């Protein structure tokens, strides 16, 4: 498990990463920023799969056309499979809302293959109220393991796993099966982090803006089972700040001691703003964390379920969302952390939108204690970066620093599309042509790695 020192380093690294993410949108002079209200759409975690949907990316990139929704009526995208206990396997998938496509699942032990029963249900009620026109959603597929093969699963390494649709049983795709059973009372790590995306660095933007969020979070929670004591889903611009000079892990341990059956702890959120001169940053050595010594914190604190963040015990979670928990195992309870114990500082990157609720701000110096650890960690990280191939741009004498223009162009497009969310499902890819500061051939287009049925 992580030592207290290692846990501090993890917290400090998260803060350092938030600075890097926000540098991309710095102004051309020292400014005081107040930040907007909608979450950036999460990028799903990578998975090992056999089929890729590069043709989809090529179709978009070549002509900018959008794929007809009917093209996906009989398609299912899926990630890895997880053995959560001796009798149950779970897979996170994406498909059309109210889809009745049944999957076939197969385990192969040497020369013997077993066909297993599956059932599927949406991770949350669909379509999602926040994106009513987005009818491509996350589904859990659950597989019941027959008693006859349980002894083999317990005594041997993971078998080969394959998946198909009931209509095309002869076409089987290999999927990676993870052993996510909680076999030991101790965990290798104290805290796992399901990090939301660095904005616009991969072509997940060709897919719909919201449908991946629930799938990505739940896949990460499944991967954390048996590996970490706690798991948190967070964005780069969010910092969970414990008060009274306590560390986050110490706070969690005290909560768990007080509530042994708790499956999750919800931290309420408040927007923050701060002064920065990051437009003047020309290279990594110019980055300073001193501007975090004092921030302006909104007095308004969002209620549970709205912009809140959750730290979970992964083995006790059946379904999670970015802001709350959908279902727990064994009726475990959910604890909302008092706002005088800790809250989320939400340090957004672009100009304020009109729908933020506020009743004024107050000065907070809670982040000042992290400045020196951040600077030390950043200095060490720069030394490591120098030894990594392909990072020449980070050592250039002058950075391009076009982030603010990109974010303003994107924000203008998103605000326009958000007004029409009742008529259409928004996609960030629809705004690519609105970005003039960076050409298409300058973006990093990562390959999709979903298995496509």
C-alpha positions as CSV (number, residue, x, y, z in Angstrom):
1,X,0.0,0.0,0.0
2,X,1.1,3.6,-0.5
3,X,2.9,5.2,2.3
4,X,1.8,8.6,3.7
5,X,4.6,10.2,1.7
6,X,3.6,8.4,-1.5
7,X,0.0,9.5,-0.9
8,X,1.1,13.1,-0.6
9,X,3.0,12.8,-3.8
10,X,-0.1,11.5,-5.5
11,X,-2.2,14.4,-4.3
12,X,0.6,16.9,-5.3
13,X,0.9,15.3,-8.7
14,X,-2.9,15.8,-9.3
15,X,-2.5,19.4,-8.4
16,X,0.4,19.7,-10.8
17,X,-1.5,18.1,-13.6
18,X,-4.4,20.5,-13.1
19,X,-1.9,23.4,-13.6
20,X,-0.7,21.9,-16.9
21,X,-4.3,21.5,-18.1
22,X,-5.2,25.0,-17.3
23,X,-2.1,26.5,-18.9
24,X,-3.5,25.5,-22.2
25,X,-6.2,28.2,-21.8
26,X,-4.2,31.0,-20.2
27,X,-4.9,34.6,-21.1
28,X,-2.5,37.0,-22.7
29,X,-2.2,39.1,-19.5
30,X,-2.6,38.5,-15.8
31,X,-6.3,37.9,-15.3
32,X,-8.8,36.9,-12.7
33,X,-10.9,34.0,-14.0
34,X,-14.3,32.6,-13.0
35,X,-15.1,29.3,-14.6
36,X,-18.0,27.7,-16.4
37,X,-20.4,25.0,-15.4
38,X,-20.5,22.0,-17.8
39,X,-18.1,19.1,-17.4
40,X,-15.7,18.2,-20.3
41,X,-16.8,14.9,-21.7
42,X,-14.7,12.0,-20.3
43,X,-12.4,10.0,-22.5
44,X,-12.8,6.3,-21.8
45,X,-9.9,4.3,-20.5
46,X,-7.9,2.2,-22.9
47,X,-8.6,-1.5,-23.2
48,X,-7.0,-4.4,-25.0
49,X,-9.2,-5.4,-27.8
50,X,-9.0,-6.9,-31.2
51,X,-11.3,-4.7,-33.3
52,X,-10.8,-1.0,-33.9
53,X,-13.1,1.6,-35.4
54,X,-10.5,3.6,-37.3
55,X,-12.7,3.7,-40.5
56,X,-15.1,5.8,-38.4
57,X,-12.4,8.3,-37.6
58,X,-11.3,8.3,-41.3
59,X,-14.8,9.0,-42.4
60,X,-15.1,12.0,-40.1
61,X,-11.6,13.3,-40.8
62,X,-11.9,13.0,-44.6
63,X,-15.2,14.7,-45.2
64,X,-16.5,16.0,-41.9
65,X,-19.8,14.1,-42.4
66,X,-21.7,12.7,-39.4
67,X,-22.6,9.0,-39.4
68,X,-26.3,8.2,-39.7
69,X,-27.7,7.0,-36.3
70,X,-29.3,4.0,-38.0
71,X,-25.9,2.7,-38.8
72,X,-25.5,1.8,-35.1
73,X,-28.8,0.2,-34.4
74,X,-27.4,-3.3,-34.3
75,X,-23.9,-2.5,-33.0
76,X,-22.4,-2.9,-29.6
77,X,-19.1,-1.5,-28.4
78,X,-17.4,-3.1,-25.4
79,X,-14.4,-2.9,-23.1
80,X,-12.8,-5.6,-21.0
81,X,-14.5,-8.3,-19.0
82,X,-14.1,-8.6,-15.2
83,X,-14.5,-11.6,-12.9
84,X,-16.0,-9.8,-9.9
85,X,-16.6,-13.0,-7.8
86,X,-16.5,-16.7,-8.4
87,X,-19.9,-16.7,-10.1
88,X,-20.2,-13.4,-11.9
89,X,-18.4,-11.7,-14.8
90,X,-19.2,-8.1,-15.8
91,X,-18.6,-6.2,-19.0
92,X,-19.1,-2.5,-19.7
93,X,-20.6,-1.9,-23.1
94,X,-22.2,0.9,-25.2
95,X,-25.3,0.4,-27.4
96,X,-28.5,2.0,-28.3
97,X,-30.9,2.9,-25.5
98,X,-33.5,0.1,-25.0
99,X,-31.5,-2.2,-27.3
100,X,-32.5,-5.9,-27.0
101,X,-29.3,-7.3,-28.6
102,X,-28.2,-10.4,-26.6
103,X,-24.5,-11.2,-26.4
104,X,-22.9,-14.6,-26.3
105,X,-19.9,-15.1,-24.0
106,X,-17.5,-18.0,-24.1
107,X,-14.7,-19.3,-21.8
108,X,-12.0,-21.6,-23.2
109,X,-10.0,-23.8,-21.0
110,X,-7.4,-25.6,-23.2
111,X,-9.5,-27.6,-25.6
112,X,-12.9,-27.1,-23.9
113,X,-15.1,-24.1,-24.5
114,X,-18.1,-23.2,-22.4
115,X,-21.0,-21.0,-23.6
116,X,-22.3,-18.8,-20.8
117,X,-25.7,-17.1,-20.2
118,X,-25.6,-13.3,-20.4
119,X,-28.0,-10.5,-19.4
120,X,-27.7,-6.8,-20.1
121,X,-29.2,-3.6,-18.5
122,X,-28.5,0.1,-18.8
123,X,-26.0,1.4,-16.2
124,X,-28.5,4.2,-15.6
125,X,-32.0,5.1,-16.9
126,X,-31.8,6.1,-20.5
127,X,-31.9,8.4,-22.2
128,X,-30.1,10.6,-19.7
129,X,-32.2,13.6,-18.7
130,X,-29.2,15.9,-19.3
131,X,-28.8,14.7,-22.9
132,X,-32.2,13.5,-23.9
133,X,-31.4,13.2,-27.6
134,X,-28.3,11.0,-26.9
135,X,-29.7,7.5,-27.2
136,X,-26.3,5.7,-27.3
137,X,-25.7,4.8,-23.7
138,X,-23.7,2.6,-21.3
139,X,-24.9,-0.9,-20.5
140,X,-23.6,-3.6,-18.1
141,X,-23.6,-7.1,-19.5
142,X,-23.5,-9.7,-16.7
143,X,-22.5,-13.3,-17.1
144,X,-23.4,-16.1,-14.7
145,X,-20.6,-18.6,-14.2
146,X,-21.8,-22.2,-13.9
147,X,-20.8,-24.1,-10.8
148,X,-19.0,-26.8,-12.9
149,X,-16.2,-24.4,-13.9
150,X,-15.9,-22.5,-10.6
151,X,-13.1,-24.8,-9.2
152,X,-11.1,-24.2,-12.4
153,X,-11.4,-20.5,-12.1
154,X,-10.4,-20.6,-8.5
155,X,-7.3,-22.8,-9.0
156,X,-6.0,-21.7,-12.4
157,X,-5.1,-18.5,-14.3
158,X,-7.7,-16.7,-16.3
159,X,-9.0,-18.6,-19.3
160,X,-9.4,-17.2,-22.8
161,X,-12.6,-15.2,-23.2
162,X,-14.6,-14.4,-26.3
163,X,-17.8,-12.5,-27.1
164,X,-20.3,-12.5,-30.0
165,X,-23.9,-11.4,-30.7
166,X,-26.6,-14.1,-30.7
167,X,-27.2,-13.3,-34.4
168,X,-23.6,-13.9,-35.3
169,X,-22.4,-16.7,-33.0
170,X,-19.8,-17.8,-35.5
171,X,-18.0,-14.4,-35.3
172,X,-16.3,-14.3,-31.9
173,X,-14.1,-11.5,-30.7
174,X,-11.4,-12.1,-28.0
175,X,-11.7,-9.9,-24.9
176,X,-9.3,-9.7,-22.0
177,X,-10.7,-11.2,-18.8
178,X,-9.4,-9.6,-15.6
179,X,-9.5,-11.2,-12.2
180,X,-11.3,-8.5,-10.1
181,X,-12.1,-10.6,-7.1
182,X,-11.2,-9.3,-3.7
183,X,-9.1,-12.2,-2.6
184,X,-7.1,-10.5,0.2
185,X,-8.1,-8.0,2.9
186,X,-5.2,-5.8,2.0
187,X,-4.7,-3.9,-1.2
188,X,-1.6,-3.0,-3.2
189,X,-2.7,0.7,-3.4
190,X,-4.6,3.0,-1.0
191,X,-6.1,5.2,-3.7
192,X,-6.8,4.7,-7.4
193,X,-7.7,7.6,-9.6
194,X,-10.1,7.4,-12.5
195,X,-8.9,10.6,-14.3
196,X,-11.2,12.3,-16.7
197,X,-9.8,13.4,-20.1
198,X,-7.2,16.0,-21.1
199,X,-9.4,18.1,-23.4
200,X,-9.3,17.3,-27.1
201,X,-6.2,15.1,-27.3
202,X,-7.8,12.1,-28.8
203,X,-10.5,11.2,-31.4
204,X,-13.1,10.0,-28.8
205,X,-14.7,13.3,-29.9
206,X,-16.0,11.6,-33.0
207,X,-18.4,9.8,-30.6
208,X,-21.3,11.4,-28.8
209,X,-20.4,13.8,-26.0
210,X,-22.1,12.1,-23.0
211,X,-22.6,8.4,-23.6
212,X,-19.0,7.4,-22.7
213,X,-19.0,9.0,-19.3
214,X,-20.8,6.4,-17.3
215,X,-19.1,3.5,-19.2
216,X,-15.6,4.9,-18.6
217,X,-16.2,5.5,-14.9
218,X,-17.6,2.0,-14.3
219,X,-14.9,0.3,-16.2
220,X,-12.3,2.1,-14.1
221,X,-14.1,1.1,-10.9
222,X,-14.1,-2.5,-12.0
223,X,-10.4,-2.4,-12.8
224,X,-9.7,-1.1,-9.3
225,X,-11.4,-4.0,-7.5
226,X,-8.9,-6.0,-5.4
227,X,-6.2,-3.5,-6.4
228,X,-7.0,-0.3,-4.4
229,X,-8.7,0.3,-1.1
230,X,-10.4,3.5,-2.5
231,X,-11.1,4.8,-6.0
232,X,-11.9,8.4,-7.0
233,X,-13.3,9.7,-10.2
234,X,-11.9,13.2,-10.8
235,X,-11.1,15.8,-13.4
236,X,-7.7,17.6,-13.8
237,X,-9.3,20.9,-12.7
238,X,-10.8,19.5,-9.5
239,X,-8.9,19.2,-6.2
240,X,-10.5,17.5,-3.1
241,X,-9.3,19.7,-0.3
242,X,-9.4,18.4,3.3
243,X,-9.6,21.1,5.9
244,X,-8.0,21.4,9.4
245,X,-4.5,20.4,7.9
246,X,-5.6,16.8,7.4
247,X,-4.5,14.5,4.5
248,X,-7.1,13.0,2.3
249,X,-6.2,9.4,3.2
250,X,-6.4,10.1,6.9
251,X,-9.8,11.7,6.4
252,X,-11.0,8.7,4.4
253,X,-9.7,6.2,7.1
254,X,-11.6,8.2,9.8
255,X,-14.8,8.1,7.7
256,X,-14.5,4.4,7.1
257,X,-13.9,3.7,10.8
258,X,-17.0,5.7,11.7
259,X,-19.1,4.0,8.9
260,X,-17.7,0.5,8.3
261,X,-20.5,-0.4,5.8
262,X,-20.1,2.8,3.7
263,X,-19.5,2.1,0.0
264,X,-18.8,5.7,-1.0
265,X,-18.1,9.2,0.3
266,X,-19.5,12.2,-1.6
267,X,-17.6,15.4,-1.6
268,X,-19.6,18.6,-2.3
269,X,-18.2,21.1,-4.8
270,X,-17.6,24.8,-5.2
271,X,-16.2,26.9,-8.0
272,X,-12.9,28.7,-7.6
273,X,-11.1,31.5,-9.4
274,X,-7.5,32.7,-9.2
275,X,-5.1,35.1,-10.8
276,X,-2.5,33.8,-13.3
277,X,0.0,35.0,-15.8
278,X,0.4,31.7,-17.6
279,X,0.3,33.3,-21.1
280,X,3.8,34.4,-20.3
281,X,5.0,30.8,-19.7
282,X,7.5,30.0,-22.5
283,X,8.9,26.7,-21.3
284,X,8.4,24.1,-18.4
285,X,10.9,25.9,-16.1
286,X,8.7,29.0,-16.2
287,X,5.7,27.3,-14.5
288,X,5.0,28.5,-11.0
289,X,2.5,27.3,-8.4
290,X,2.6,30.5,-6.4
291,X,-0.7,31.7,-7.7
292,X,-2.5,29.0,-5.7
293,X,-1.4,30.7,-2.4
294,X,-4.7,32.6,-2.4
295,X,-7.9,31.7,-4.4
296,X,-11.4,33.1,-4.5
297,X,-13.9,30.4,-3.6
298,X,-17.6,30.6,-4.4
299,X,-19.7,30.7,-1.2
300,X,-22.3,28.7,-3.0
301,X,-21.7,24.9,-2.6
302,X,-23.5,22.6,-5.0
303,X,-25.7,20.0,-3.5
304,X,-24.9,16.3,-3.6
305,X,-25.2,14.8,-7.1
306,X,-24.6,18.1,-8.8
307,X,-20.9,18.6,-9.6
308,X,-20.0,16.6,-6.5
309,X,-17.2,14.0,-6.6
310,X,-17.2,10.5,-5.1
311,X,-14.5,8.4,-3.5
312,X,-15.6,4.7,-3.5
313,X,-14.8,1.3,-2.1
314,X,-14.7,-0.5,-5.5
315,X,-15.9,-3.9,-4.3
316,X,-19.1,-2.3,-2.9
317,X,-20.1,-0.4,-6.1
318,X,-22.5,-1.9,-8.7
319,X,-22.9,1.3,-10.7
320,X,-21.4,4.8,-10.5
321,X,-21.6,8.1,-12.2
322,X,-19.2,11.1,-12.3
323,X,-21.1,12.9,-9.5
324,X,-22.7,10.2,-7.5
325,X,-23.2,6.4,-7.0
326,X,-26.1,4.7,-8.8
327,X,-26.2,1.3,-7.0
328,X,-24.2,-0.3,-4.2
329,X,-23.5,-4.0,-3.3
330,X,-25.2,-5.5,-0.3
331,X,-27.2,-2.3,0.3
332,X,-24.1,-0.5,1.5
333,X,-24.7,3.1,2.4
334,X,-23.4,6.3,0.9
335,X,-22.0,9.1,3.1
336,X,-22.0,12.7,2.2
337,X,-19.0,14.5,3.6
338,X,-19.7,17.6,5.6
339,X,-18.6,20.8,3.9
340,X,-16.5,21.8,6.9
341,X,-14.4,18.6,6.6
342,X,-13.6,18.8,2.9
343,X,-14.9,20.1,-0.4
344,X,-13.9,20.0,-4.1
345,X,-12.2,23.1,-5.4
346,X,-13.4,23.3,-9.0
347,X,-10.8,25.4,-10.9
348,X,-12.3,25.8,-14.3
349,X,-10.3,27.0,-17.3
350,X,-12.5,29.2,-19.5
351,X,-14.7,32.3,-19.0
352,X,-17.8,32.1,-16.9
353,X,-21.1,31.0,-18.4
354,X,-24.4,32.6,-17.5
355,X,-25.9,29.7,-15.6
356,X,-23.6,29.6,-12.6
357,X,-25.3,30.2,-9.3
358,X,-23.4,32.5,-6.9
359,X,-23.8,34.5,-3.7
360,X,-20.3,35.9,-3.6
361,X,-16.9,34.6,-2.9
362,X,-14.5,34.3,0.0
363,X,-10.7,34.1,0.1
364,X,-9.2,30.7,0.7
365,X,-5.5,29.9,1.5
366,X,-6.1,26.2,1.8
367,X,-3.9,25.4,-1.3
368,X,-0.9,27.3,0.0
369,X,0.5,24.3,1.8
370,X,0.8,22.4,-1.4
371,X,2.9,25.0,-3.3
372,X,6.4,23.8,-2.2
373,X,5.6,20.1,-2.6
374,X,4.2,20.8,-6.1
375,X,7.3,22.8,-7.1
376,X,9.6,20.0,-5.9
377,X,7.6,17.4,-7.7
378,X,7.5,19.4,-10.9
379,X,11.2,19.9,-10.8
380,X,11.7,16.2,-10.5
381,X,9.2,15.5,-13.3
382,X,11.0,17.9,-15.7
383,X,14.2,15.9,-15.2
384,X,12.4,12.7,-16.1
385,X,10.7,14.3,-19.1
386,X,14.1,15.1,-20.6
387,X,14.8,11.4,-20.9
388,X,11.6,10.5,-22.7
389,X,11.8,10.2,-26.5
390,X,9.5,12.4,-28.5
391,X,9.1,15.2,-25.9
392,X,11.2,17.7,-27.8
393,X,8.3,20.2,-27.9
394,X,8.4,20.4,-24.1
395,X,12.0,21.6,-24.2
396,X,11.6,24.1,-27.0
397,X,12.8,27.6,-26.2
398,X,9.3,29.0,-27.0
399,X,6.0,27.2,-26.6
400,X,3.3,27.8,-29.3
401,X,0.8,28.7,-26.4
402,X,-2.3,28.9,-28.6
403,X,-4.5,27.3,-25.9
404,X,-6.6,30.3,-25.0
405,X,-7.6,30.9,-28.6
406,X,-8.5,27.2,-29.1
407,X,-10.6,27.1,-25.9
408,X,-12.4,30.3,-26.7
409,X,-13.3,29.0,-30.2
410,X,-14.4,25.7,-28.8
411,X,-16.3,27.3,-25.9
412,X,-18.3,29.6,-28.3
413,X,-19.3,26.6,-30.4
414,X,-20.3,24.4,-27.4
415,X,-22.4,27.2,-25.8
416,X,-24.2,27.5,-29.1
417,X,-24.8,23.7,-29.4
418,X,-25.8,23.5,-25.7
419,X,-28.8,25.8,-26.4
420,X,-30.0,23.2,-28.9
421,X,-29.5,20.0,-26.8
422,X,-33.3,19.4,-26.8
423,X,-33.2,18.9,-30.5
424,X,-29.9,17.1,-31.1
425,X,-27.2,15.1,-29.4
426,X,-24.2,17.3,-29.0
427,X,-20.8,16.1,-30.1
428,X,-17.5,17.9,-29.6
429,X,-16.5,16.8,-33.1
430,X,-19.2,19.0,-34.5
431,X,-17.1,21.9,-33.3
432,X,-13.8,20.9,-34.9
433,X,-14.3,23.1,-37.9
434,X,-14.9,26.1,-35.6
435,X,-11.3,25.8,-34.3
436,X,-9.0,28.0,-36.4
437,X,-6.1,28.4,-34.1
438,X,-4.9,24.8,-34.7
439,X,-5.3,22.9,-38.0
440,X,-6.5,19.3,-38.1
441,X,-3.2,17.9,-39.0
442,X,-1.7,19.3,-35.8
443,X,-4.0,17.4,-33.4
444,X,-3.0,14.0,-31.9
445,X,-5.6,11.5,-33.2
446,X,-5.4,8.4,-31.0
447,X,-6.8,5.2,-32.3
448,X,-10.0,3.8,-31.0
449,X,-9.6,0.5,-29.2
450,X,-13.2,-0.6,-28.5
451,X,-14.2,-4.1,-29.5
452,X,-17.0,-3.6,-32.1
453,X,-19.7,-6.2,-32.5
